Amino acid sequence: MNASLPFPHSDPGVLIVGGGLVGASLAIALDAAGIAATLVETAAPRTDQQPSYDERNLALARATVNGLEAIGVWRHAAGRATAIRHIHVSRAGEFGSARIDAARHGVDALGWTLPARELGAALLRRLDECTRLTRLAPATLQTLQPLADGWRAGIATADGVRQVDAALLVGADGSESFVRTQLGIGAERHDYEQTLFVSTVTPERDHDGRAYERFADDGPVALLPLAERRCGLVLTVPAAQAEAVAAMDDERFIALAQQRFGWRLGRLTRPGRRHPYAIHRIAAQQVIGPRAVLVGNAAQTIHPIGAQGFNLGLRDALTLSELLANAADPGTADLLRGYAARRAADREGTMVMSHGLVQLACLPQPLLGPLRSLALLACDRVPPLQRALARRGMGFRGEPPLAVLERLP
C-alpha cells in the first residue's frame, strides 16, 4: 500500500532518519525551534527496543548538559545523573598523571555520568511533549528519490509503505548509515582490533565524584562515578581476547579489572552484567550532500577513549538546529556548506584527539614512556595547558552551538 504522509504544517520540513540519542535530540531541538520534522525510528519508541539506549554509562560533558537543558531534556534525567567533579588521567607503569578539578576552574562539575538507558528514557519523555514532530516507529527507510527541492522517501511502516517529501534529509542512522550509502558518500574505516566491555563495580573507597582514565598497552580502562557508590567500568581488551574475557566468571573478570585499573579506589567488587562492543573508527568523507546532512555516528564514529562520541554528536545536532531556526529553506547549499564549515574544527579536532590518544598513549613502546609522562605532567601543572585541557574536556571547542554556552565558564 502506498500513501502520502502529510507534514503537520504546510512546509515540507526535515526528515530525520534514525531515532537514537543524536537523532532524537535533533528532533527535539527542531521542535523547540518551531521547525516541522518527521523522525523515522527503526525500533518501537521504548527504551528496551532502541539499540542505542543500552547499558553504557555515558560521560556527558558540561557543554552537553547545557545543551540538554536548553532543549528541555535534562529535567527528565538530572535526578539520575552523577556529577564528575574530578578527572584523573594516568598511564600504567609510568610516573606521569594529569588531574582536573572542577573547583579549580570555577564550576560545580566538569560533566555528569548517566546510563544511556536513562538518557534514552528522558529523550522519550521529551519527544512525547513535541508538537510539530511526526514520529514513525517502528519504521524503515527503504527508498530515496531526489526532487527539485528536496527528497521523496519511501518508508516501510506497519501500515504499509508511506511516501514522505522533505526539504532536508538528515542521516542520524548510525555507523553503518543507510542514508550515507544512498547519498554515495564514502567512509574511511579503521579497525582498532579492540573490544570494549562495559559493566559496573563497587569500589572499596568512595569515588567522591572522580572519573579515572588509565591507559595501558592493551587499551584504556576507565571508572566513572555513579550513584550509590557504584562506578561504571569501561575495560578495553585486544579483540583476540574478547571471547575469553566474555567467558570469564565474575571472580576472574573482576581480577582482570583490578589488575588493569589498580588500587586507587581499593578493592573492586560486585561486578554487574558485562556487555562487549567492537571498536572501529568510521569517518564520512564529507558530512553534507544535496539537501542532505549526516550527524552523529553516521558522520563520525570514534574510539570511546575520552568519552567523546555522543558529546560530539549532540553538538552536530544543536549546531544544525541553530542554523535551521531562521532559515526559510532548510536545505539550501549555502546553509549546508555553512554547517560543514562550522563543525569542521570540532569534528576534526575530536577525531584526531581520540585516534591520536589511542595510538600514542596505548602503544607498547618503552621509549615513549618518559615523553608520555612529561606530557601528562605538563597538562597537570602548566596553567595554560590545564585550562585548554579542561575546556576541551567540558566540550567547549571550535565554534560550539549557542545552546551549550549558557553556562560557559
MARVO-824817 format. One line per 5 residues: their letters; for each residue x, y, z of N, C-alpha, C. Coordinates in steps of 0.001 Angstrom, whole numbers, plus 500000, padded with zeros to 6 digits. Example, Ala and Ser with C-alpha at 12.3 -4.5 7.8 and 13.67 -1.06 7.14 Angstrom:
% MARVO-824817
as> 513190/494310/507800/512300/495500/507800/513200/496700/507800; 512850/497750/507080/513670/498940/507140/512900/500030/507870
***
This chain:
% MARVO-824817
mnasl> 500847/498814/500000/500000/500000/500000/500880/501233/500000; 500622/502188/499127/501341/503444/499070/500428/504558/499545; 500952/505410/500382/500165/506542/500873/501066/507734/501016; 500503/508906/500915/501256/510142/501094/501113/510589/502537; 502231/510847/503190/502206/511274/504586/502315/512780/504662
pfphs> 501281/513491/505036/501375/514939/505135/502174/515348/506366; 502891/516447/506257/503547/517009/507417/502515/517770/508233; 502760/517990/509526/501778/518653/510349/501606/520132/510003; 502470/520679/509157/502352/522071/508741/502603/522141/507237; 502438/523304/506664/502438/523419/505210/503812/523195/504588
dpgvl> 504907/523556/505265/506224/523387/504674/506646/521923/504774; 507449/521436/503807/507809/520019/503806/508740/519629/504933; 509450/520563/505528/510218/520293/506725/511427/519415/506533; 511791/518740/507626/513029/517975/507732/512677/516520/508000; 513369/515624/507331/513213/514194/507575/514468/513691/508266
ivggg> 514311/513178/509487/515424/512645/510264/515323/511128/510257; 516348/510478/509756/516374/509018/509716/517277/508533/510843; 516684/507887/511833/517446/507396/512980/516971/508042/514259; 516438/507238/515184/515898/507771/516433/516733/507450/517642; 518053/507280/517458/518947/507060/518592/519151/508334/519393
lvgas> 520205/508369/520188/520424/509502/521080/520554/510818/520322; 521315/510819/519214/521538/512057/518470/520314/512420/517632; 519733/511442/516929/518560/511727/516114/517403/512248/516941; 517146/511629/518102/516072/512096/518979/516366/513504/519495; 517624/513776/519845/517990/515116/520327/517759/516167/519249
laial> 518117/515841/518005/517892/516782/516908/516407/517032/516712; 515606/515975/516738/514162/516137/516565/513586/517066/517632; 514030/516905/518862/513551/517748/519962/513999/519190/519764; 515270/519384/519377/515785/520734/519171/515039/521442/518046; 514735/520735/516963/513987/521340/515857/512574/521690/516298
daagi> 511937/520812/517059/510597/521109/517546/510607/522356/518427; 511612/522455/519293/511718/523633/520159/511926/524901/519354; 512554/524776/518175/512782/525941/517313/511603/526214/516381; 510540/525412/516490/509357/525623/515670/509471/525095/514258; 510320/524096/514055/510555/523556/512715/509866/522211/512580
aatlv> 509046/522049/511544/508351/520786/511303/509345/519713/510881; 509194/518530/511443/510108/517436/511127/509389/516103/511262; 509922/515102/510584/509481/513722/510736/510677/512894/511183; 510468/512067/512199/511523/511222/512749/511187/509769/512440; 512099/509099/511737/511924/507689/511379/512786/506855/512317
etaap> 512143/505980/513097/512832/505159/514080/512624/503691/513736; 513709/502942/513653/513584/501526/513306/512967/500720/514441; 513144/501191/515673/512621/500467/516830/511376/501157/517365; 510563/500388/518066/509411/500972/518742/509906/501980/519778; 509119/503024/520067/509568/504071/520992/509533/503618/522448
rtdqq> 510427/502655/522754/510576/502145/524116/512055/501980/524398; 512457/502223/525651/513880/502137/525977/514422/500735/525802; 513573/499697/525921/514071/498337/525775/514106/497879/524320; 513688/498757/523392/513690/498422/521975/514759/499183/521194; 515104/500383/521633/516049/501222/520916/517486/500759/521220
psyde> 518255/500316/520202/519593/499754/520461/520558/500711/521144; 520455/502004/520877/521423/502932/521474/521078/503298/522909; 519880/502909/523379/519510/503142/524779/519922/501902/525569; 521248/501708/525683/521754/500430/526184/522407/500580/527550; 523306/499659/527878/523876/499588/529222/525139/500428/529405
rnlal> 525536/501156/528380/526711/502019/528546/526444/503100/529590; 527489/503481/530298/527411/504631/531192/528076/505804/530491; 527290/506790/530121/527785/507916/529339/528433/508953/530242; 529565/509479/529806/530168/510643/530450/529756/511862/529638; 528843/512642/530179/528300/513798/529473/529095/515035/529852
aratv> 529712/515668/528856/530498/516874/529102/529592/518001/529603; 530182/518957/530254/529402/520085/530766/528625/520772/529646; 529269/520977/528504/528585/521609/527372/527384/520783/526934; 527513/519459/526983/526409/518588/526589/525215/518776/527508; 525454/518827/528807/524357/519012/529750/523721/520389/529562
nglea> 524532/521401/529291/523962/522713/528976/523004/522613/527789; 523439/521893/526754/522602/521737/525569/521335/520955/525859; 521440/519878/526641/520258/519097/527003/519301/519912/527863; 519829/520783/528694/518971/521703/529455/518228/522644/528521; 518946/523165/527534/518359/524160/526634/517191/523590/525845
igvwr> 517213/522303/525523/516125/521720/524724/515122/520959/525591; 515229/521114/526905/514215/520574/527800/514330/519107/528123; 515488/518500/527896/515668/517075/528166/516203/516831/529571; 517097/517684/530023/517835/517401/531251/516933/517314/532474; 515822/518058/532491/514930/517997/533650/514368/516596/533853
haagr> 514329/515798/532785/513843/514428/532883/514942/513446/533288; 516188/513896/533311/517314/512980/533551/518167/513366/534746; 518099/514621/535190/519050/515130/536183/519044/514320/537468; 517888/513821/537880/517799/513099/539138/518557/511786/539148; 518908/511279/537987/519635/510011/537907/521087/510193/537476
atair> 521538/511436/537359/522907/511730/536927/523824/511916/538133; 525107/511665/537912/526117/511821/538953/527172/512813/538474; 527466/513808/539290/528419/514852/538904/529841/514303/538866; 530585/514724/537837/532030/514469/537757/532727/515747/538224; 533321/515697/539402/533994/516884/539956/535510/516835/539773
hihvs> 536020/515661/539501/537464/515491/539315/537690/514468/538195; 538780/514651/537474/539209/513684/536460/540681/513368/536701; 541021/512096/536667/542407/511661/536865/542817/510819/535668; 543887/511220/534984/544374/510530/533785/545791/510031/534055; 546050/508757/533765/547376/508191/534027/547670/507102/533009
ragef> 548920/506614/533074/549365/505530/532180/549991/504440/533033; 549519/503211/532908/550006/502106/533725/551512/501958/533576; 552217/501877/534716/553650/501653/534709/554491/502879/534471; 553868/504066/534361/554615/505304/534128/554272/506324/535199; 555141/507306/535397/555015/508164/536573/554107/509367/536380
gsari> 553808/509763/535183/553051/510990/534973/551556/510785/535150; 550866/511872/535532/549407/511861/535600/548920/513295/535458; 547679/513421/535028/547049/514744/534912/545756/514717/535697; 545516/515784/536460/544302/515881/537272/543579/517175/536924; 542268/517064/536784/541439/518239/536511/540380/518299/537596
daarh> 540283/519435/538276/539306/519624/539342/538340/520734/538954; 537057/520475/539126/536039/521452/538751/536221/522762/539502; 536474/522693/540810/536590/523916/541610/537736/524788/541125; 538800/524157/540669/539954/524914/540175/539584/525747/538953; 538559/525313/538215/538143/526026/537014/536816/526762/537198
gvdal> 536412/526927/538454/535276/527778/538771/533915/527214/538423; 533785/525883/538353/532490/525275/538031/532166/524217/539086; 530883/523865/539164/530467/522869/540143/530724/521449/539661; 530813/521251/538348/531069/519921/537797/531667/520063/536415; 532552/519128/536069/533133/519089/534728/532182/518410/533743
gwtlp> 531319/517584/534267/530330/516868/533477/529521/515987/534403; 528736/515096/533828/527896/514186/534613/527906/512824/533956; 527771/511772/534743/527598/510437/534188/526127/510047/534269; 525699/509300/533263/524306/508887/533181/524233/507630/532321; 523553/506587/532767/523379/505414/531903/522651/505794/530622
arelg> 523092/505229/529500/522458/505535/528215/520970/505232/528246; 520594/504177/528971/519174/503835/529052/518384/504948/529724; 518974/505600/530738/518283/506691/531433/518173/507918/530534; 519228/508209/529780/519140/509329/528843/518092/509022/527779; 518048/507779/527311/517038/507395/526334/515632/507592/526872
aallr> 515403/507230/528128/514081/507418/528728/513729/508895/528812; 514703/509742/529139/514460/511180/529202/514125/511738/527820; 514826/511262/526797/514535/511708/525433/513128/511296/525014; 512728/510082/525366/511387/509635/525005/510318/510487/525686; 510542/510830/526941/509563/511692/527629/509488/513057/526973
rldec> 510642/513585/526575/510647/514909/525935/510043/514832/524536; 510277/513740/523811/509671/513571/522496/508146/513573/522587; 507615/513007/523660/506162/512988/523837/505578/514389/523993; 506418/515358/524342/505957/516732/524529/506016/517549/523241; 506643/517014/522199/506819/517774/520956/505477/517936/520237
trltr> 505295/519095/519616/504020/519412/518958/504134/519546/517444; 505318/519711/516909/505493/519879/515466/506201/518683/514830; 506324/517615/515588/507090/516447/515158/506163/515292/514809; 506397/514684/513653/505729/513436/513265/506696/512288/513496; 506257/511269/514244/507124/510140/514562/506593/508883/513879
lapat> 507478/508203/513179/507156/506935/512552/508009/505856/513203; 507353/504962/513974/508106/503931/514698/507171/502777/515059; 507624/501553/514806/508842/501197/514064/508649/501413/512568; 509664/501912/511938/509617/502212/510502/511031/502153/509939; 511125/501895/508643/512430/501750/508000/512449/502498/506676
lqtlq> 513487/503298/506476/513672/503957/505188/514057/502908/504148; 513290/502853/503054/513558/501874/502003/514107/502491/500734; 513564/503634/500313/513989/504252/499060/514123/505753/499230; 514969/506333/498394/515125/507779/498333/515109/508211/496876; 514300/509227/496600/514214/509770/495247/514477/511270/495304
pladg> 515493/511762/494582/515742/513208/494612/514639/513981/493893; 514265/515112/494474/513313/516038/493873/514030/517340/493569; 513369/518228/492887/513990/519514/492550/514323/520310/493804; 513495/520168/494840/513701/520957/496050/513718/520089/497298; 514201/518861/497174/514276/518011/498353/514364/516540/498010
wragi> 513741/515714/498844/513786/514261/498697/512398/513682/498898; 512126/512592/498216/510939/511786/498470/511408/510440/498999; 510974/510139/500214/511408/508915/500883/510281/507904/500920; 510607/506655/500618/509675/505552/500799/509979/504874/502114; 509019/504902/503033/509244/504434/504396/508285/503293/504704
atadg> 508841/502150/505083/508028/500987/505427/507559/501097/506864; 506248/501049/507051/505651/501083/508383/504745/499866/508548; 504178/499729/509723/503260/498617/509959/502027/498703/509080; 501709/499912/508582/500530/500123/507738/500867/500089/506248; 502083/499776/505899/502493/499754/504502/503561/500794/504231
vrqvd> 503904/500972/502959/504931/501930/502559/504294/503312/502410; 504902/504295/503072/504393/505662/503003/505455/506540/502359; 504985/507528/501632/505891/508471/500983/505936/509769/501783; 507145/510229/502011/507357/511480/502746/508264/512372/501918; 507825/513596/501662/508660/514588/500981/509317/515492/502018
aallv> 510573/515827/501825/511302/516657/502780/512227/517606/502041; 512355/518815/502581/513289/519787/502026/514724/519489/502442; 514874/518775/503573/516204/518414/504066/516152/517002/504621; 517114/516181/504214/517260/514814/504703/518428/514770/505676; 518198/514208/506867/519245/514089/507878/519490/512619/508163
gadgs> 520723/512185/507967/521120/510827/508315/521669/510800/509730; 520881/510240/510638/521320/510048/512024/521209/508566/512356; 521498/507749/511354/521218/506314/511430/522459/505463/511697; 523413/506003/512431/524486/505203/512984/525668/504930/512077; 526571/504129/512596/527858/503888/511945/527710/503302/510549
esfvr> 526770/502392/510371/526550/501771/509058/525381/502463/508367; 525463/503755/508251/524360/504605/507789/523860/504245/506392; 522571/503902/506308/521926/503667/505021/521849/504965/504229; 521564/506062/504924/521485/507362/504255/522824/507718/503623; 523908/507516/504366/525240/507822/503846/525510/507026/502569
tqlgi> 525157/505752/502583/525353/504909/501411/524523/505395/500236; 523258/505729/500489/522376/506174/499415/522824/507501/498817; 523469/508323/499604/523987/509597/499106/525290/509424/498335; 525854/508224/498365/527119/507981/497673/528317/508570/498379; 528205/508782/499685/529312/509341/500468/530143/508192/501025
gaerh> 531410/508186/500694/532296/507151/501191/532699/507388/502635; 533317/506379/503239/533761/506487/504630/535109/505815/504801; 535968/506450/505582/537263/505867/505929/537095/505034/507194; 537602/503810/507168/537406/502884/508273/538738/502429/508857; 538729/502265/510169/539905/501725/510858/539423/500784/511953
dyeqt> 539919/499554/511927/539592/498576/512952/540689/498619/514013; 540312/499020/515234/541307/499110/516304/541685/497731/516838; 540971/496699/516397/541201/495333/516869/541143/495297/518396; 540162/496025/518933/539912/496077/520366/538423/495847/520614; 538114/495326/521779/536731/495162/522220/536560/495843/523565
lfvst> 535487/496580/523682/535187/497325/524893/534158/496547/525710; 534435/496334/526981/533463/495739/527896/532982/496814/528860; 531681/496974/528959/531118/497910/529930/530411/497113/531006; 530556/497575/532243/529943/496920/533381/529866/497935/534519; 529524/497467/535695/529563/498303/536894/530287/497539/537989
vtper> 530916/498284/538904/531602/497691/540046/531359/498572/541259; 531633/497994/542424/531580/498758/543675/532989/498843/544236; 533572/500046/544339/534923/500165/544893/534896/500198/546420; 535996/499808/547019/536117/499813/548471/536029/501233/549023; 536649/502178/548325/536624/503573/548761/535647/504381/547918
dhdgr> 535072/505419/548513/534113/506279/547825/534802/506972/546654; 534148/506982/545501/534753/507633/544325/534782/509152/544444; 533956/509746/545296/533954/511191/545544/533826/512004/544255; 533027/511520/543319/532802/512255/542077/534003/512291/541150; 534886/511310/541269/536119/511299/540474/536009/510276/539335
ayerf> 536362/510700/538132/536428/509811/536970/537888/509517/536665; 538169/508268/536349/539534/507832/536067/539634/507330/534626; 540693/507728/533943/541037/507162/532629/542485/506698/532741; 542694/505413/532475/544033/504829/532636/544405/504108/531348; 545518/504521/530768/545990/503931/529525/546920/502753/529814
addgp> 546947/501817/528885/547829/500660/529025/548064/500070/527640; 549013/499135/527543/549326/498518/526257/548099/497871/525625; 547236/497279/526433/546066/496573/525910/544888/497498/525626; 545048/498807/525872/543965/499748/525643/543577/500458/526933; 542713/501443/526848/542342/502208/528027/541330/501488/528915
vallp> 541338/501844/530191/540317/501403/531136/539854/502642/531890; 538570/502718/532159/538025/503896/532841/537060/503461/533930; 537014/504268/534983/535982/504142/536011/535245/505473/536082; 533917/505425/536013/533092/506621/536030/532215/506614/537275; 532097/507736/537973/531293/507750/539200/529807/507600/538906
laerr> 529149/506739/539685/527714/506545/539592/527090/506716/540975; 525775/506672/541021/525063/506801/542287/525315/505579/543167; 525037/505746/544460/525139/504665/545438/526528/504047/545482; 527557/504887/545305/528961/504496/545398/529387/503491/544328; 528540/503239/543353/528916/502369/542248/529780/503140/541258
cglvl> 530484/502417/540405/531268/503012/539326/530953/502287/538025; 530906/503024/536949/530818/502416/535633/532204/502013/535181; 532361/500769/534796/533649/500247/534339/533655/500184/532822; 534723/500707/532217/534938/500616/530780/536301/499964/530591; 536310/498725/530137/537536/497939/530041/537779/497534/528595
tvpaa> 538908/497964/528039/539262/497639/526661/540255/496479/526647; 539997/495506/525785/540913/494368/525656/541182/494145/524175; 542316/493524/523818/542533/493159/522411/541395/492270/521916; 540982/492477/520679/539860/491711/520129/540097/490214/520217; 541349/489798/520092/541656/488369/520146/541358/487769/521514
qaeav> 541272/488609/522555/540992/488122/523899/539524/488272/524290; 538721/488885/523433/537347/489237/523804/536518/488011/524170; 536643/486949/523399/535830/485762/523665/536179/485169/525024; 537467/485138/525344/537893/484590/526631/537419/485458/527783; 537475/486790/527614/537017/487701/528669/535504/487565/528866
aamdd> 534779/487432/527769/533324/487280/527869/532958/486005/528615; 533799/484976/528506/533505/483691/529144/533940/483633/530605; 534649/484637/531087/535123/484627/532474/533965/484662/533457; 534137/483994/534595/533177/484177/535673/533455/485528/536349; 532585/485933/537254/532725/487254/537876/534049/487402/538617
erfia> 534493/486349/539279/535738/486432/540056/536928/486710/539155; 537018/486020/538052/538141/486239/537134/538022/487588/536439; 536803/487989/536093/536638/489276/535422/537016/490430/536342; 536600/490389/537577/536920/491479/538499/538417/491501/538803; 539057/490334/538789/540513/490285/538980/541221/490959/537814
laqqr> 540729/490732/536598/541307/491400/535432/541111/492907/535518; 539916/493334/535882/539653/494766/536011/540551/495388/537074; 540729/494680/538184/541586/495187/539260/543031/495315/538784; 543496/494286/538088/544876/494308/537592/545089/495454/536604; 544089/495705/535756/544222/496750/534744/544070/498145/535335
fgwrl> 543173/498303/536294/542923/499636/536847/543862/500002/537983; 544174/499060/538850/544995/499360/540012/544149/499479/541271; 544730/500093/542299/544130/500071/543629/543796/501459/544161; 543660/502443/543284/543383/503810/543766/542083/503891/544554; 541119/503057/544250/539850/503052/544987/539715/501800/545848
grltr> 540835/501135/546121/540788/499918/546919/540267/498749/546096; 539758/497764/546791/539308/496547/546124/538001/496801/545376; 537928/496280/544153/536709/496352/543355/535905/495070/543561; 534595/495220/543754/533738/494059/543996/532420/494212/543239; 531598/493182/543292/530228/493165/542785/530120/493635/541327
pgrrh> 530779/492950/540417/530656/493346/539005/529237/493111/538501; 528727/494057/537711/527418/493902/537102/527530/493119/535800; 526424/493055/535067/526447/492390/533770/527417/493112/532848; 528150/492343/532043/529108/492960/531130/528593/492859/529693; 528901/493882/528909/528421/493969/527533/529593/494350/526638
pyaih> 529899/493551/525603/531037/493846/524720/530630/494684/523515; 531555/495535/523058/531373/496350/521859/532680/496353/521081; 532640/495935/519830/533820/496038/518975/534070/497510/518654; 535342/497897/518578/535683/499313/518421/536221/499568/517015; 535583/500477/516299/536011/500876/514965/535966/502402/514866
riaaq> 536745/502916/513962/536677/504332/513603/536120/504415/512186; 535026/505160/512022/534406/505340/510716/534176/506834/510510; 534804/507401/509511/534700/508839/509253/534174/509069/507848; 532994/509678/507740/532443/510016/506434/533377/510989/505725; 533557/510799/504432/534467/511657/503679/533922/513071/503530
qvigp> 532617/513235/503700/532012/514559/503790/530725/514400/504580; 530258/515485/505176/529089/515386/506053/527835/515978/505420; 527957/516511/504206/526784/517066/503536/526697/516527/502111; 525476/516531/501589/525207/516194/500206/524101/517107/499721; 523571/516892/498520/522478/517730/498028/521258/517625/498953
ravlv> 520940/518725/499627/519811/518786/500561/519852/517648/501575; 521041/517341/502045/521218/516241/502985/522414/516519/503889; 522361/515976/505106/523442/516163/506068/523522/514926/506945; 524734/514588/507374/524974/513476/508289/525336/514021/509661; 524809/513392/510707/525132/513806/512072/525432/512584/512925
gnaaq> 526109/512805/514051/526393/511726/514984/527252/510653/514367; 526996/509391/514732/527824/508289/514256/527753/508082/512756; 526707/508567/512102/526652/508487/510642/527734/509357/510009; 528097/510436/510690/529143/511330/510205/530516/510909/510693; 530577/510462/511953/531853/510049/512525/531603/509133/513712
tihpi> 532199/507955/513662/532196/507031/514788/533626/506969/515292; 533835/507349/516543/535194/507480/517055/535437/506503/518202; 536709/506319/518509/537092/505466/519637/536489/506055/520917; 535977/505205/521809/535345/505741/523026/536313/506331/524035; 537599/506288/523771/538560/506908/524674/538202/508387/524859
gaqgf> 538160/508829/526087/537781/510206/526360/536283/510448/526324; 535491/509436/525980/534019/509504/526023/533456/510678/525238; 533905/510827/523995/533512/512000/523209/532410/511733/522179; 532004/510482/521985/531099/510165/520888/529780/510905/520909; 528943/510681/521932/527656/511361/521991/527829/512859/522178
nlglr> 528823/513273/522947/529054/514708/523143/529273/515409/521807; 530069/514791/520937/530326/515360/519615/529058/515343/518776; 528325/514230/518817/527107/514123/518027/526047/515121/518440; 525924/515387/519739/524940/516380/520177/525300/517770/519673; 526593/518069/519637/526989/519378/519098/526676/519468/517605
daltl> 526763/518344/516885/526277/518314/515498/524814/518735/515457; 524002/518058/516266/522553/518276/516233/522185/519699/516619; 522802/520222/517661/522431/521552/518136/522918/522640/517186; 524064/522425/516551/524524/523393/515557/523582/523418/514363; 523167/522233/513898/522247/522175/512761/520916/522836/513105
sella> 520362/522559/514253/519079/523160/514620/519195/524677/514757; 520327/525135/515233/520551/526577/515352/520555/527256/513983; 521223/526642/513022/521291/527227/511678/519943/527157/510962; 519150/526126/511266/517855/525988/510614/516781/526881/511224; 517009/527375/512430/515963/528082/513165/515413/529282/512400
naadp> 516257/529990/511686/515808/531192/510984/515905/531054/509462; 515979/529801/508997/516138/529562/507553/514780/529390/506884; 514561/530126/505796/513323/529964/505035/513285/528603/504348; 514446/528127/503929/514563/526830/503267/515669/526058/503974; 515357/524935/504626/516369/524234/505430/517415/523475/504626
gtadl> 517254/523384/503297/518150/522529/502539/519040/523227/501536; 519192/524540/501615/519991/525243/500619/521466/524863/500728; 522140/524936/499601/523558/524574/499565/524382/525493/500459; 524060/526791/500473/524823/527724/501300/524680/527381/502774; 523467/527043/503203/523258/526709/504607/524045/525459/504983
lrgya> 524007/524458/504141/524697/523211/504469/526210/523376/504420; 526695/524178/503489/528143/524457/503486/528533/525201/504760; 527684/526111/505204/527953/526818/506458/527985/525862/507643; 527072/524886/507641/527074/523892/508707/528392/523103/508708; 528801/522623/507542/530029/521830/507460/531237/522635/507925
arraa> 531295/523902/507537/532413/524754/507950/532391/524993/509454; 531197/525198/509977/531053/525465/511408/531472/524256/512236; 531223/523046/511757/531521/521848/512518/532941/521326/512288; 533635/521857/511297/534910/521253/510878/535938/521185/512004; 536180/522293/512691/537250/522316/513690/536950/521355/514837
dregt> 535725/521367/515325/535344/520492/516428/535408/519036/515993; 534815/518741/514839/534773/517365/514349/536182/516820/514119; 536978/517539/513352/538312/517055/513022/539217/517008/514242; 539106/518029/515099/539933/518051/516299/539629/516906/517237; 538344/516597/517411/537964/515499/518299/538382/514161/517720
mvmsh> 538224/513978/516401/538641/512722/515788/540158/512532/515890; 540903/513587/515634/542366/513497/515737/542782/513189/517159; 542121/513862/518122/542472/513645/519526/542230/512199/519937; 541025/511661/519639/540706/510307/520089/541617/509281/519416; 541841/509433/518108/542692/508486/517394/544142/508607/517871
glvql> 544607/509840/518055/545977/510048/518494/546245/509504/519881; 545254/509661/520790/545438/509139/522144/545614/507626/522135; 544801/506956/521331/544914/505500/521259/546278/505110/520712; 546703/505788/519656/547958/505435/519011/549171/505736/519893; 549129/506839/520630/550290/507249/521414/550253/506735/522847
aclpq> 549077/506855/523492/549009/506513/524910/548994/505013/525147; 548578/504236/524143/548467/502795/524342/549515/501995/523580; 550439/502683/522908/551483/501964/522186/552452/501307/523171; 552768/500016/523020/553705/499340/523925/555159/499615/523554; 555558/500879/523601/556922/501254/523261/557566/501946/524459
pllgp> 558458/501281/525174/559053/501841/526387/559718/503193/526171; 560284/503443/524985/560971/504712/524758/560014/505901/524803; 558715/505635/524573/557734/506717/524649/557344/507048/526077; 557653/506151/527009/557206/506323/528385/557552/507673/528998; 558830/508077/529005/559174/509369/529606/558467/510546/528931
lrsla> 558328/510490/527607/557655/511582/526902/556178/511659/527282; 555523/510486/527388/554119/510472/527802/553966/511018/529208; 554866/510621/530101/554778/511091/531484/554986/512594/531567; 555949/513104/530807/556191/514548/530815/554993/515306/530251; 554357/514749/529228/553187/515406/528651/552046/515464/529663
llacd> 551814/514371/530386/550772/514374/531402/551101/515344/532528; 552365/515379/532950/552757/516321/533999/552564/517768/533552; 552878/518046/532286/552682/519400/531772/551210/519787/531788; 550348/518868/531378/548906/519147/531402/548407/519344/532829; 549080/518711/533775/548669/518825/535173/549141/520130/535805
rvppl> 550330/520609/535398/550968/521688/536161/551173/522985/535401; 551029/522994/534090/551199/524226/533320/549820/524843/533116; 549540/526001/533738/548178/526547/533737/547528/526691/532362; 548206/527216/531329/547530/527315/530030/547141/525952/529460; 548007/524944/529619/547674/523610/529144/546538/523009/529962
qrala> 546560/523252/531262/545489/522756/532126/544138/523366/531739; 544129/524674/531482/542873/525330/531083/542374/524794/529743; 543302/524637/528797/542894/524123/527483/542348/522707/527596; 543005/521874/528409/542542/520500/528591/541165/520473/529244; 540972/521324/530259/539689/521354/530966/538562/521813/530053
rrgmg> 538805/522873/529292/537748/523397/528422/537386/522394/527326; 538370/521732/526757/538062/520726/525744/537345/519539/526366; 537764/519162/527572/537087/518068/528250/535640/518400/528583; 535360/519683/528822/533991/520111/529118/533171/520330/527853; 533800/520145/526679/533058/520221/525431/533042/521574/524766
frgep> 533867/522502/525210/533913/523833/524608/535106/523919/523671; 534866/523591/522414/535943/523634/521440/535367/524056/520101; 536226/524561/519223/535768/525028/517919/534800/526185/518074; 533743/526192/517261/532670/527176/517368/531411/526439/517818; 531244/526253/519131/530158/525406/519616/528793/526047/519390
plavl> 527731/525241/519377/526384/525797/519254/526064/526695/520446; 525269/527721/520206/524960/528681/521261/524278/528028/522452; 523514/526969/522214/522768/526338/523299/523678/525809/524399; 524909/525440/524074/525792/524864/525106/526539/525947/525864; 526427/527207/525450/527221/528280/526037/526512/528992/527182
erlp> 525341/528532/527568/524565/529242/528568/525281/529334/529887; 526109/528320/530197/526854/528337/531455/528340/528221/531176; 528787/528846/530101/530205/528766/529741/531056/529358/530846; 531994/528592/531401/532847/529129/532472/533840/530152/531955
***
